[in-house]
Amino acid sequence: MVNAVKDIKSDVCIVGAGPAGLLLGLLLAKQGLEITVLEQNPDFHREYRGEITQPRFVQLMKQLNLLDYIESHDHVKIPEVTVFHNSNPIMNLKFDSLIEGESYCARLTQPTLLAGLLHKAKEYPNFKLLFNTKVRNLIKEGDKTGGVYAQAKPGEQINFLKDEVFVGDLNVHARVTVGVDGRNSTIEKLGQFEVDLEYHDNDLLWFSFEKPEHWDYNIYHFYFQKNYNYLFLPKLGGYIQCGISLTKGEYQQIKKEGIESFKAKIIEDNPILKDHFEYVTDFKDFVLLLCKMRYVRDWAKDGLLLIGDAAHCVTPWGAVGSTLAMGTAVITADVLYKGFKNNDLSLQTLKQVQSRRHEEVKLIQNLQTTLEKFLTRQPVKKELAPLMFNIATKMPDIRETYKKLFTREKPLDIDDAFIFESDKTSDRIEHISI
Ligand SMILES: Cc1cc2nc3c(=O)[nH]c(=O)nc-3n(C[C@H](O)[C@H](O)[C@H](O)COP(=O)(O)OP(=O)(O)OC[C@H]3O[C@@H](n4cnc5c(N)ncnc54)[C@H](O)[C@@H]3O)c2cc1C
């Protein structure tokens, strides 16, 4: 018999099962708290999201002792990046010149990362997750948030009893609700959070192609070319992912001019792509990423927190969004764990998350703003960009800038209770079923 349950009681309700939401759920479940995660999508399959992780991600996973586990899943290690101007190399950066130890980027698809985190979290019966469940409103107890109203469609429901099925309207009651629902956060709107910074000047247009025979798979490439600037990243399965840097709104103009003129410009810049574009007849293989940067003024309200992209969205420059969001999740876990232990979940306690993360988030946002000036193609700056970049690469403190962007100087200051025991590689999930 199936009971339609309408109320769930939880210590923490997490809205959104992205990298930050799932990591937070896993870490808090490890401490024995009752966790309910709500995810609007039926699964983890998403196109082009957070697939490149910098050495700072590898460092974070190592700190939590999850690195062997994460790396037991399909991934590619990328130890260096090279920048070209009109096809001539002008800069090469080897990550091992910045730090010792975990000196590489790891390319791992976001579905793989999320399924890996969920697989670990499932070991804790106090961790619960409902897919296909969209949060619609906040439960208010005066000024305090006491959970959320959500709507559940039939879908995968993790760690609930066999006779518990949640379909339709749901009330999830929680002492703390955490909005980890991404760059277009519903919780931000429902909680009436104010946005301090909103910036959008550039976009990236993504497509993938089969790796040409002599392509070096272990290197990120950035090309300043005549028509556009390009980022080339190795992708799993023998493919290369390419991002073309555009100014905000430029894609609409490109579409008006038609695919043939666009193809001709790309091939002029990259003759190696001629074969790939022979059969491309429309724009359907391109995916546009709006390079938005945002910062919410105060991340905490009574009973309610905003973290990850929902609180501090960064642009794709440097590919640090996921790691930054996950770093905030780790600090949130530390703050909430201590808050529950001391029975103090006051607004002052919740505010500690932002005060402990503000400096790193702002540092990355400021570095990205500077980087964008060099790497994008605003008409006036376009001609100057490679020259300025070339000069910048020769400056004595440039390595410090890369180091700040790609690596963390010190481990995050968190309780030892969050460190996992040494991993059994047999934990590896063989198939992504979600
Ligand atoms: C195209 C693209 C490429 C990117 N490439 C990189 C990269 O190479 N490297 C990198 O580090 N970062 C990259 N990023 C950024 C990175 O994906 C994000 O920084 C990261 O995913 C943020 O994690 P998050 O958990 O805060 O939010 P998200 O990953 O956005 O997760 C939010 C989750 O909340 C769910 N949700 C939203 N609203 C609701 C609701 N009302 N109810 C229930 N669930 C809800 C969403 O479905 C989603 O699963 C990229 C982003 C994009 C868009």
The ligand as a Tripos MOL2 file, in Angstrom:
@<TRIPOS>MOLECULE
LIG
   53    58     1     0     0
SMALL
NO_CHARGES

@<TRIPOS>ATOM
      1 C1         27.1770   26.3920  -19.5530 C.3       1 LIG1
      2 C2         27.9430   26.4420  -18.2590 C.ar      1 LIG1
      3 C3         29.2770   26.0020  -18.2310 C.ar      1 LIG1
      4 C4         29.9950   26.0350  -17.0270 C.ar      1 LIG1
      5 N1         31.2870   25.5760  -16.9900 N.ar      1 LIG1
      6 C5         31.9580   25.5470  -15.8140 C.ar      1 LIG1
      7 C6         33.2360   24.9700  -15.7050 C.ar      1 LIG1
      8 O1         33.8160   24.4800  -16.6930 O.2       1 LIG1
      9 N2         33.8290   24.9250  -14.4810 N.ar      1 LIG1
     10 C7         33.2270   25.4220  -13.3590 C.ar      1 LIG1
     11 O2         33.7960   25.3410  -12.2720 O.2       1 LIG1
     12 N3         32.0080   25.9770  -13.4280 N.ar      1 LIG1
     13 C8         31.3570   26.0390  -14.6140 C.ar      1 LIG1
     14 N4         30.0970   26.5600  -14.6720 N.ar      1 LIG1
     15 C9         29.5030   27.0820  -13.4480 C.3       1 LIG1
     16 C10        29.0120   25.9360  -12.5740 C.3       1 LIG1
     17 O3         28.1860   25.0620  -13.3320 O.3       1 LIG1
     18 C11        28.2550   26.5170  -11.3930 C.3       1 LIG1
     19 O4         29.0750   27.4590  -10.7460 O.3       1 LIG1
     20 C12        27.8780   25.4410  -10.3940 C.3       1 LIG1
     21 O5         27.1080   24.4300  -11.0070 O.3       1 LIG1
     22 C13        27.0950   26.0800   -9.2440 C.3       1 LIG1
     23 O6         26.6530   25.0810   -8.3850 O.3       1 LIG1
     24 P1         25.3560   25.2700   -7.5030 P.3       1 LIG1
     25 O7         25.1900   23.9660   -6.7990 O.co2     1 LIG1
     26 O8         25.4610   26.5100   -6.7030 O.co2     1 LIG1
     27 O9         24.1540   25.5450   -8.5210 O.3       1 LIG1
     28 P2         23.6250   24.6700   -9.7840 P.3       1 LIG1
     29 O10        24.6760   23.7350  -10.2690 O.co2     1 LIG1
     30 O11        23.0670   25.6540  -10.7350 O.co2     1 LIG1
     31 O12        22.4680   23.8130   -9.1510 O.3       1 LIG1
     32 C14        21.2310   24.3790   -8.7770 C.3       1 LIG1
     33 C15        20.1980   23.2580   -8.7560 C.3       1 LIG1
     34 O13        18.9850   23.7730   -8.2020 O.3       1 LIG1
     35 C16        17.8980   23.2340   -8.9260 C.3       1 LIG1
     36 N5         16.7550   24.1420   -8.7580 N.ar      1 LIG1
     37 C17        16.6110   25.3960   -9.2510 C.ar      1 LIG1
     38 N6         15.4180   25.9170   -8.8780 N.ar      1 LIG1
     39 C18        14.7880   24.9650   -8.1330 C.ar      1 LIG1
     40 C19        13.5170   24.9020   -7.4660 C.ar      1 LIG1
     41 N7         12.6600   25.9310   -7.4720 N.pl3     1 LIG1
     42 N8         13.1990   23.7570   -6.8110 N.ar      1 LIG1
     43 C20        14.0520   22.6960   -6.7710 C.ar      1 LIG1
     44 N9         15.2670   22.7060   -7.4120 N.ar      1 LIG1
     45 C21        15.6310   23.8270   -8.0560 C.ar      1 LIG1
     46 C22        18.4240   23.1850  -10.3620 C.3       1 LIG1
     47 O14        17.6760   22.2860  -11.1610 O.3       1 LIG1
     48 C23        19.8620   22.7430  -10.1360 C.3       1 LIG1
     49 O15        20.0160   21.3400  -10.1670 O.3       1 LIG1
     50 C24        29.3650   26.5370  -15.8510 C.ar      1 LIG1
     51 C25        28.0370   26.9790  -15.9000 C.ar      1 LIG1
     52 C26        27.3170   26.9270  -17.0820 C.ar      1 LIG1
     53 C27        25.8800   27.3900  -17.0830 C.3       1 LIG1
@<TRIPOS>BOND
     1     1     2 1
     2     2     3 ar
     3     2    52 ar
     4     3     4 ar
     5     4     5 ar
     6     4    50 ar
     7     5     6 ar
     8     6     7 ar
     9     6    13 1
    10     7     8 2
    11     7     9 ar
    12     9    10 ar
    13    10    11 2
    14    10    12 ar
    15    12    13 ar
    16    13    14 ar
    17    14    15 1
    18    14    50 ar
    19    15    16 1
    20    16    17 1
    21    16    18 1
    22    18    19 1
    23    18    20 1
    24    20    21 1
    25    20    22 1
    26    22    23 1
    27    23    24 1
    28    24    25 2
    29    24    26 1
    30    24    27 1
    31    27    28 1
    32    28    29 2
    33    28    30 1
    34    28    31 1
    35    31    32 1
    36    32    33 1
    37    33    34 1
    38    33    48 1
    39    34    35 1
    40    35    36 1
    41    35    46 1
    42    36    37 ar
    43    36    45 ar
    44    37    38 ar
    45    38    39 ar
    46    39    40 ar
    47    39    45 ar
    48    40    41 1
    49    40    42 ar
    50    42    43 ar
    51    43    44 ar
    52    44    45 ar
    53    46    47 1
    54    46    48 1
    55    48    49 1
    56    50    51 ar
    57    51    52 ar
    58    52    53 1
@<TRIPOS>SUBSTRUCTURE
     1 LIG1         1 GROUP 0 **** ****
